[in-house]
């Protein structure tokens, strides 16, 4: 940090900039991949049933009840 309170950044060579861009791309690709896996896992209905079996059975019963009642009218 300089005396005036500003951070001084030393100039980078084009090779350093390219390397930093490549590193950032790799990190971004990894983050996107992890995010896709997490979304797929959380949206998987089998995972929901495994983690909350009673709630899923209750929800299925309730939905069946609503559908059954709507067709009687």
Number of C-alpha atoms within 10 A of each C-alpha: 8 7 6 6 7 8 9 8 7 6 8 9 9 9 9 11 12 12 12 12 12 12 12 12 12 12 12 12 12 12 12 12 11 12 12 12 12 12 10 11 13 12 11 11 12 12 12 14 13 10 11 11 13 11 12 15 12 11 12 12 12 12 12 12 11 11 11 11 10 9 7 6 5
